[in-house]
Amino acid sequence: MKKKKKITRAPKGSGHIRQRSDGSYEGQYYFEGERLSIYGESYDEVRSKLNLILDDIYHKNYSKGCMMPLWVYLSYWAKKYTNLRPGSAPNYRTYIEGHVQNSRIGSTPLKLLTLDDFQAFFNRLKKQGRLDGKPGGLSPKSLRNIYQMMNQALDYAVSHLRFLTTNPMNGVILPKVPKPKIQVMDREDQRKVETCIHQEDIVNELLIYIDLYTGLRIGEITALQWPDIAPDKSSFRITKSLERLYKEDAKERPEYIPLDPQCYEKPTKTALYFGPPKTESGKRIVYCIEAVTRALQKIEEYQIENGIYNPKGFVFLTKRGTPYEPDNYRSKVFRPFLARADLAGYTPHSLRHTFATRAFELSIDAPTLASLLGHAQSSTTLNMYGHSKENHRKEAMQKLSAIESDSSDSESA
Protein backbone atom coordinates (compact mmCIF):
# COMPACT_ATOMS: atom_id res chain seq x y z
CA MET A 1 0.00 0.00 0.00
CA LYS A 2 1.37 3.39 -1.16
CA LYS A 3 2.24 5.70 1.64
CA LYS A 4 0.31 8.98 1.69
CA LYS A 5 2.47 12.09 1.32
CA LYS A 6 2.66 13.89 4.61
CA ILE A 7 1.45 17.50 4.47
CA THR A 8 3.20 19.67 7.00
CA ARG A 9 1.27 22.54 8.48
CA ALA A 10 2.77 25.96 7.87
CA PRO A 11 3.84 27.85 10.97
CA LYS A 12 1.15 30.00 12.55
CA GLY A 13 0.98 33.45 10.99
CA SER A 14 2.68 32.39 7.75
CA GLY A 15 -0.51 32.19 5.70
CA HIS A 16 -2.42 29.25 4.27
CA ILE A 17 -1.73 27.66 0.86
CA ARG A 18 -4.03 25.25 -0.97
CA GLN A 19 -4.00 23.63 -4.38
CA ARG A 20 -6.98 24.50 -6.58
CA SER A 21 -8.89 22.18 -8.88
CA ASP A 22 -7.08 23.55 -11.97
CA GLY A 23 -3.70 22.64 -10.48
CA SER A 24 -2.69 26.19 -9.52
CA TYR A 25 -2.12 27.29 -5.94
CA GLU A 26 -3.86 29.87 -3.79
CA GLY A 27 -2.27 31.59 -0.83
CA GLN A 28 -4.45 33.20 1.84
CA TYR A 29 -3.54 35.71 4.52
CA TYR A 30 -5.26 38.25 6.74
CA PHE A 31 -4.83 42.01 6.68
CA GLU A 32 -6.85 44.37 8.86
CA GLY A 33 -9.41 41.64 9.57
CA GLU A 34 -9.95 40.79 5.89
CA ARG A 35 -8.94 37.51 4.24
CA LEU A 36 -7.05 38.11 0.99
CA SER A 37 -5.69 35.73 -1.66
CA ILE A 38 -2.82 35.50 -4.11
CA TYR A 39 -2.24 32.89 -6.82
CA GLY A 40 0.60 31.08 -8.54
CA GLU A 41 1.47 28.03 -10.59
CA SER A 42 3.41 26.22 -7.86
CA TYR A 43 3.50 25.90 -4.09
CA ASP A 44 6.98 27.42 -3.91
CA GLU A 45 5.94 30.42 -6.01
CA VAL A 46 2.98 31.19 -3.76
CA ARG A 47 5.04 30.60 -0.59
CA SER A 48 7.63 33.09 -1.83
CA LYS A 49 4.93 35.67 -2.57
CA LEU A 50 3.27 35.13 0.79
CA ASN A 51 6.56 35.58 2.63
CA LEU A 52 7.13 38.95 0.91
CA ILE A 53 3.64 40.14 1.81
CA LEU A 54 3.81 38.98 5.39
CA ASP A 55 7.21 40.61 5.82
CA ASP A 56 5.78 43.93 4.57
CA ILE A 57 2.80 43.59 6.93
CA TYR A 58 5.14 42.95 9.83
CA HIS A 59 7.25 46.03 8.99
CA LYS A 60 4.13 48.17 8.36
CA ASN A 61 5.04 48.68 4.68
CA TYR A 62 1.96 46.95 3.29
CA SER A 63 -1.28 48.38 1.91
CA LYS A 64 -4.08 46.55 0.13
CA GLY A 65 -3.55 48.78 -2.88
CA CYS A 66 -0.29 47.00 -3.57
CA MET A 67 -2.29 43.83 -4.31
CA MET A 68 -4.38 45.40 -7.07
CA PRO A 69 -3.87 43.56 -10.34
CA LEU A 70 -1.83 45.81 -12.64
CA TRP A 71 -4.60 46.45 -15.17
CA VAL A 72 -7.08 47.31 -12.37
CA TYR A 73 -4.61 49.77 -10.87
CA LEU A 74 -3.86 51.40 -14.25
CA SER A 75 -7.59 51.91 -14.90
CA TYR A 76 -8.06 53.30 -11.40
CA TRP A 77 -5.09 55.66 -11.77
CA ALA A 78 -6.11 56.88 -15.24
CA LYS A 79 -9.65 57.71 -14.11
CA LYS A 80 -8.84 59.25 -10.74
CA TYR A 81 -5.38 60.79 -10.93
CA THR A 82 -4.85 61.98 -14.49
CA ASN A 83 -6.18 64.99 -16.32
CA LEU A 84 -6.10 63.58 -19.83
CA ARG A 85 -7.40 65.54 -22.78
CA PRO A 86 -10.48 63.69 -24.08
CA GLY A 87 -8.60 63.11 -27.33
CA SER A 88 -5.88 61.17 -25.45
CA ALA A 89 -8.18 59.09 -23.24
CA PRO A 90 -8.99 56.49 -25.98
CA ASN A 91 -5.26 55.80 -26.38
CA TYR A 92 -4.92 55.05 -22.67
CA ARG A 93 -7.93 52.75 -22.81
CA THR A 94 -6.35 50.85 -25.70
CA TYR A 95 -3.06 50.51 -23.82
CA ILE A 96 -4.75 49.26 -20.64
CA GLU A 97 -7.66 47.18 -21.97
CA GLY A 98 -6.06 46.07 -25.23
CA HIS A 99 -2.49 45.32 -24.18
CA VAL A 100 -2.25 45.03 -20.39
CA GLN A 101 -5.56 43.55 -19.25
CA ASN A 102 -5.22 40.25 -21.11
CA SER A 103 -1.50 39.84 -20.51
CA ARG A 104 0.19 37.82 -17.82
CA ILE A 105 1.34 40.92 -15.93
CA GLY A 106 -2.13 42.44 -16.22
CA SER A 107 -3.53 40.04 -13.64
CA THR A 108 -0.44 40.15 -11.42
CA PRO A 109 -0.70 42.22 -8.20
CA LEU A 110 1.48 45.33 -8.13
CA LYS A 111 3.54 44.08 -5.20
CA LEU A 112 4.57 40.93 -7.04
CA LEU A 113 5.67 42.50 -10.32
CA THR A 114 9.36 42.43 -11.20
CA LEU A 115 11.61 44.02 -13.79
CA ASP A 116 11.74 40.67 -15.60
CA ASP A 117 7.93 40.66 -15.87
CA PHE A 118 7.91 44.07 -17.58
CA GLN A 119 10.84 43.28 -19.85
CA ALA A 120 9.11 40.08 -20.99
CA PHE A 121 5.88 42.03 -21.54
CA PHE A 122 7.55 44.60 -23.83
CA ASN A 123 9.58 41.92 -25.62
CA ARG A 124 6.32 40.15 -26.46
CA LEU A 125 4.64 43.36 -27.67
CA LYS A 126 7.66 44.02 -29.87
CA LYS A 127 7.21 40.65 -31.59
CA GLN A 128 3.45 40.11 -31.58
CA GLY A 129 1.62 43.04 -30.07
CA ARG A 130 -0.74 44.12 -32.84
CA LEU A 131 -4.42 44.28 -31.92
CA ASP A 132 -5.80 44.20 -35.48
CA GLY A 133 -5.21 40.46 -35.92
CA LYS A 134 -2.31 40.97 -38.32
CA PRO A 135 1.08 39.36 -37.60
CA GLY A 136 3.89 41.48 -36.22
CA GLY A 137 4.68 43.65 -33.26
CA LEU A 138 4.28 47.25 -32.21
CA SER A 139 6.49 50.07 -33.43
CA PRO A 140 9.17 51.52 -31.14
CA LYS A 141 7.01 54.66 -30.81
CA SER A 142 3.97 52.64 -29.66
CA LEU A 143 6.10 50.69 -27.19
CA ARG A 144 7.46 53.97 -25.83
CA ASN A 145 3.95 55.41 -25.44
CA ILE A 146 2.77 52.37 -23.45
CA TYR A 147 5.93 52.44 -21.35
CA GLN A 148 5.53 56.13 -20.50
CA MET A 149 1.91 55.64 -19.44
CA MET A 150 2.73 52.63 -17.22
CA ASN A 151 5.87 54.21 -15.79
CA GLN A 152 4.01 57.39 -14.82
CA ALA A 153 1.31 55.33 -13.14
CA LEU A 154 3.78 53.22 -11.16
CA ASP A 155 5.81 56.27 -10.12
CA TYR A 156 2.55 57.65 -8.73
CA ALA A 157 1.96 54.39 -6.85
CA VAL A 158 5.35 54.88 -5.19
CA SER A 159 5.47 58.63 -4.52
CA HIS A 160 1.84 59.46 -3.72
CA LEU A 161 -0.25 56.37 -3.01
CA ARG A 162 2.48 54.45 -1.17
CA PHE A 163 1.30 51.19 -2.71
CA LEU A 164 4.92 50.35 -3.60
CA THR A 165 8.34 51.29 -2.28
CA THR A 166 10.05 51.21 -5.70
CA ASN A 167 8.94 51.26 -9.32
CA PRO A 168 9.43 47.71 -10.68
CA MET A 169 9.71 49.08 -14.25
CA ASN A 170 13.00 50.84 -13.57
CA GLY A 171 15.58 49.32 -15.92
CA VAL A 172 13.30 48.24 -18.80
CA ILE A 173 15.13 48.44 -22.13
CA LEU A 174 13.15 49.45 -25.22
CA PRO A 175 14.05 49.79 -28.89
CA LYS A 176 15.28 53.24 -29.84
CA VAL A 177 12.57 55.45 -31.31
CA PRO A 178 13.71 56.88 -34.65
CA LYS A 179 13.37 60.62 -35.00
CA PRO A 180 10.14 61.31 -36.90
CA LYS A 181 10.60 62.57 -40.43
CA ILE A 182 9.21 66.07 -40.85
CA GLN A 183 7.28 66.42 -44.12
CA VAL A 184 8.25 69.82 -45.48
CA MET A 185 7.39 71.11 -48.94
CA ASP A 186 10.38 72.34 -50.90
CA ARG A 187 10.00 75.70 -52.57
CA GLU A 188 8.99 74.17 -55.90
CA ASP A 189 6.12 72.17 -54.33
CA GLN A 190 5.09 75.23 -52.32
CA ARG A 191 4.84 77.22 -55.57
CA LYS A 192 2.72 74.39 -57.03
CA VAL A 193 0.31 74.73 -54.12
CA GLU A 194 0.01 78.48 -54.53
CA THR A 195 -0.38 78.30 -58.33
CA CYS A 196 -3.04 75.57 -58.20
CA ILE A 197 -5.10 77.44 -55.57
CA HIS A 198 -5.11 80.65 -57.63
CA GLN A 199 -5.91 78.83 -60.90
CA GLU A 200 -8.70 76.64 -59.55
CA ASP A 201 -10.37 79.50 -57.65
CA ILE A 202 -12.15 77.08 -55.30
CA VAL A 203 -12.97 79.13 -52.22
CA ASN A 204 -12.54 76.38 -49.64
CA GLU A 205 -9.03 75.65 -50.92
CA LEU A 206 -8.10 79.05 -49.52
CA LEU A 207 -8.09 77.20 -46.19
CA ILE A 208 -4.95 75.42 -47.44
CA TYR A 209 -3.34 78.70 -48.47
CA ILE A 210 -4.13 80.37 -45.14
CA ASP A 211 -2.75 77.38 -43.23
CA LEU A 212 0.45 77.48 -45.32
CA TYR A 213 1.07 81.08 -44.26
CA THR A 214 -0.02 80.88 -40.62
CA GLY A 215 1.13 77.41 -39.49
CA LEU A 216 -2.07 76.60 -37.58
CA ARG A 217 -2.91 73.15 -36.28
CA ILE A 218 -5.77 71.53 -38.17
CA GLY A 219 -8.15 71.75 -35.20
CA GLU A 220 -7.31 75.43 -34.75
CA ILE A 221 -7.97 76.50 -38.32
CA THR A 222 -11.22 74.50 -38.66
CA ALA A 223 -12.47 76.08 -35.40
CA LEU A 224 -12.08 79.68 -36.66
CA GLN A 225 -15.26 81.77 -36.49
CA TRP A 226 -15.87 85.28 -37.77
CA PRO A 227 -15.84 86.87 -34.27
CA ASP A 228 -12.23 85.60 -33.99
CA ILE A 229 -11.22 87.64 -37.08
CA ALA A 230 -10.29 91.33 -36.78
CA PRO A 231 -12.69 93.60 -38.75
CA ASP A 232 -9.92 94.54 -41.21
CA LYS A 233 -8.83 90.87 -41.49
CA SER A 234 -5.27 91.80 -40.46
CA SER A 235 -5.20 89.33 -37.56
CA PHE A 236 -7.24 86.71 -35.74
CA ARG A 237 -7.36 85.10 -32.31
CA ILE A 238 -6.82 81.41 -31.60
CA THR A 239 -8.85 80.51 -28.50
CA LYS A 240 -10.22 77.04 -29.27
CA SER A 241 -9.77 73.86 -31.26
CA LEU A 242 -12.35 71.72 -33.05
CA GLU A 243 -12.27 67.98 -32.30
CA ARG A 244 -14.46 64.92 -32.70
CA LEU A 245 -14.40 63.16 -29.34
CA TYR A 246 -15.99 60.25 -27.55
CA LYS A 247 -18.87 61.66 -25.55
CA GLU A 248 -18.00 59.58 -22.49
CA ASP A 249 -14.55 61.27 -22.38
CA ALA A 250 -15.79 64.84 -22.86
CA LYS A 251 -19.00 64.77 -20.83
CA GLU A 252 -17.43 65.60 -17.46
CA ARG A 253 -15.10 68.28 -18.86
CA PRO A 254 -16.81 71.70 -18.86
CA GLU A 255 -14.06 73.23 -21.03
CA TYR A 256 -15.22 70.99 -23.91
CA ILE A 257 -18.41 72.38 -25.41
CA PRO A 258 -20.43 70.32 -27.91
CA LEU A 259 -21.46 72.10 -31.10
CA ASP A 260 -24.79 70.32 -30.76
CA PRO A 261 -26.06 70.68 -27.15
CA GLN A 262 -28.50 67.82 -27.81
CA CYS A 263 -25.72 65.37 -28.72
CA TYR A 264 -26.04 63.46 -25.42
CA GLU A 265 -29.61 62.54 -26.28
CA LYS A 266 -28.47 60.84 -29.52
CA PRO A 267 -27.20 57.24 -29.81
CA THR A 268 -23.87 58.18 -31.44
CA LYS A 269 -20.64 57.54 -29.51
CA THR A 270 -18.89 60.70 -30.70
CA ALA A 271 -19.68 64.39 -31.23
CA LEU A 272 -17.95 67.57 -32.39
CA TYR A 273 -16.58 69.76 -29.61
CA PHE A 274 -14.93 73.10 -29.11
CA GLY A 275 -12.01 72.54 -26.77
CA PRO A 276 -8.94 74.50 -25.67
CA PRO A 277 -5.86 74.58 -27.93
CA LYS A 278 -3.27 71.85 -27.42
CA THR A 279 -1.23 74.02 -25.02
CA GLU A 280 -1.95 77.15 -23.02
CA SER A 281 0.50 78.92 -25.32
CA GLY A 282 -1.79 77.90 -28.17
CA LYS A 283 -4.07 80.78 -27.20
CA ARG A 284 -2.55 83.55 -29.28
CA ILE A 285 -3.05 86.31 -31.81
CA VAL A 286 -1.98 85.49 -35.37
CA TYR A 287 -1.06 88.37 -37.66
CA CYS A 288 -1.81 88.03 -41.36
CA ILE A 289 0.30 88.83 -44.38
CA GLU A 290 -1.60 90.75 -47.09
CA ALA A 291 -2.32 87.61 -49.12
CA VAL A 292 -4.00 85.95 -46.11
CA THR A 293 -6.04 89.10 -45.44
CA ARG A 294 -7.26 89.04 -49.06
CA ALA A 295 -8.11 85.34 -48.78
CA LEU A 296 -10.25 85.95 -45.67
CA GLN A 297 -12.02 88.82 -47.42
CA LYS A 298 -12.71 86.60 -50.42
CA ILE A 299 -14.22 83.87 -48.21
CA GLU A 300 -16.46 86.39 -46.46
CA GLU A 301 -17.66 87.82 -49.81
CA TYR A 302 -18.36 84.32 -51.13
CA GLN A 303 -20.45 83.38 -48.08
CA ILE A 304 -22.43 86.63 -48.30
CA GLU A 305 -23.11 86.16 -52.04
CA ASN A 306 -24.29 82.58 -51.49
CA GLY A 307 -26.46 83.35 -48.45
CA ILE A 308 -24.47 81.21 -46.01
CA TYR A 309 -22.70 84.02 -44.12
CA ASN A 310 -23.30 84.18 -40.38
CA PRO A 311 -21.40 86.92 -38.50
CA LYS A 312 -21.14 84.51 -35.56
CA GLY A 313 -20.53 81.44 -37.72
CA PHE A 314 -17.56 79.50 -39.06
CA VAL A 315 -15.01 80.88 -41.49
CA PHE A 316 -14.73 77.57 -43.35
CA LEU A 317 -17.98 75.89 -44.35
CA THR A 318 -18.93 72.87 -46.43
CA LYS A 319 -21.40 73.24 -49.31
CA ARG A 320 -24.12 72.31 -46.81
CA GLY A 321 -23.16 75.23 -44.59
CA THR A 322 -21.69 73.04 -41.83
CA PRO A 323 -18.18 73.41 -40.37
CA TYR A 324 -15.30 71.33 -41.68
CA GLU A 325 -14.30 68.96 -38.96
CA PRO A 326 -10.63 67.91 -39.17
CA ASP A 327 -11.21 64.50 -40.82
CA ASN A 328 -13.51 66.00 -43.46
CA TYR A 329 -10.97 68.69 -44.23
CA ARG A 330 -8.36 65.96 -44.83
CA SER A 331 -10.57 63.80 -47.05
CA LYS A 332 -12.84 66.34 -48.78
CA VAL A 333 -10.47 69.27 -49.33
CA PHE A 334 -6.79 68.45 -48.83
CA ARG A 335 -6.42 65.07 -50.57
CA PRO A 336 -8.43 66.04 -53.70
CA PHE A 337 -6.37 69.23 -53.89
CA LEU A 338 -3.08 67.29 -53.77
CA ALA A 339 -4.29 65.13 -56.66
CA ARG A 340 -5.12 68.21 -58.76
CA ALA A 341 -1.81 69.87 -57.90
CA ASP A 342 0.05 66.66 -58.86
CA LEU A 343 1.56 66.35 -55.38
CA ALA A 344 1.72 63.34 -53.07
CA GLY A 345 3.00 62.32 -49.66
CA TYR A 346 1.86 65.40 -47.75
CA THR A 347 -0.64 65.80 -44.90
CA PRO A 348 -2.35 68.96 -43.61
CA HIS A 349 0.32 69.06 -40.88
CA SER A 350 2.94 69.41 -43.65
CA LEU A 351 1.63 72.96 -44.13
CA ARG A 352 2.52 73.77 -40.51
CA HIS A 353 5.96 72.17 -40.92
CA THR A 354 6.54 74.12 -44.14
CA PHE A 355 5.55 77.41 -42.50
CA ALA A 356 7.97 76.79 -39.61
CA THR A 357 10.82 75.75 -41.91
CA ARG A 358 10.45 78.82 -44.14
CA ALA A 359 10.39 80.99 -41.00
CA PHE A 360 13.67 79.50 -39.80
CA GLU A 361 15.18 80.00 -43.26
CA LEU A 362 14.25 83.69 -42.96
CA SER A 363 16.16 83.83 -39.63
CA ILE A 364 13.10 84.19 -37.39
CA ASP A 365 14.40 83.27 -33.92
CA ALA A 366 13.15 80.19 -32.05
CA PRO A 367 11.26 82.00 -29.22
CA THR A 368 9.34 84.14 -31.73
CA LEU A 369 8.55 81.16 -33.93
CA ALA A 370 7.45 79.15 -30.88
CA SER A 371 4.94 81.88 -30.02
CA LEU A 372 3.70 81.94 -33.64
CA LEU A 373 3.18 78.16 -33.60
CA GLY A 374 1.72 78.02 -30.08
CA HIS A 375 4.50 75.82 -28.69
CA ALA A 376 4.83 75.86 -24.91
CA GLN A 377 8.66 75.73 -25.13
CA SER A 378 11.03 77.14 -27.75
CA SER A 379 13.09 73.96 -27.28
CA THR A 380 10.19 72.05 -28.88
CA THR A 381 10.47 74.31 -31.91
CA LEU A 382 14.23 73.85 -32.12
CA ASN A 383 14.00 70.06 -31.77
CA MET A 384 11.41 69.80 -34.54
CA TYR A 385 12.86 72.27 -37.01
CA GLY A 386 16.56 72.13 -36.27
CA HIS A 387 17.12 70.80 -39.80
CA SER A 388 16.65 74.39 -41.02
CA LYS A 389 19.49 75.50 -38.77
CA GLU A 390 21.72 73.01 -40.61
CA ASN A 391 21.16 74.97 -43.82
CA HIS A 392 22.15 78.16 -42.00
CA ARG A 393 25.37 76.52 -40.80
CA LYS A 394 26.25 75.43 -44.34
CA GLU A 395 25.63 78.94 -45.65
CA ALA A 396 27.77 80.39 -42.86
CA MET A 397 30.65 78.07 -43.72
CA GLN A 398 30.36 78.99 -47.40
CA LYS A 399 30.64 82.66 -46.43
CA LEU A 400 33.79 81.85 -44.45
CA SER A 401 35.12 80.02 -47.46
CA ALA A 402 34.54 83.13 -49.57
CA ILE A 403 36.50 85.21 -47.04
CA GLU A 404 39.38 82.71 -47.24
CA SER A 405 39.36 82.92 -51.06
CA ASP A 406 39.46 86.72 -50.97
CA SER A 407 42.37 86.54 -48.54
CA SER A 408 44.31 84.16 -50.83
CA ASP A 409 43.73 86.42 -53.83
CA SER A 410 45.07 89.42 -51.89
CA GLU A 411 48.23 87.55 -50.90
CA SER A 412 48.94 86.41 -54.47
CA ALA A 413 48.47 89.96 -55.73
Helices and strands as residue ranges (DSSP letters): E 16-19, E 25-31, E 34-40, H 43-58, G 64-67, H 70-81, H 89-93, I 94-100, G 105-107, G 110-112, H 115-128, H 140-159, H 187-200, G 203-205, H 206-212, H 218-222, G 226-228, E 235-238, E 241-246, H 247-250, E 257-258, G 263-265, E 270-275, G 280-282, E 284-287, H 290-305, H 326-328, I 329-334, H 335-340, H 348-361, H 366-373, H 378-412
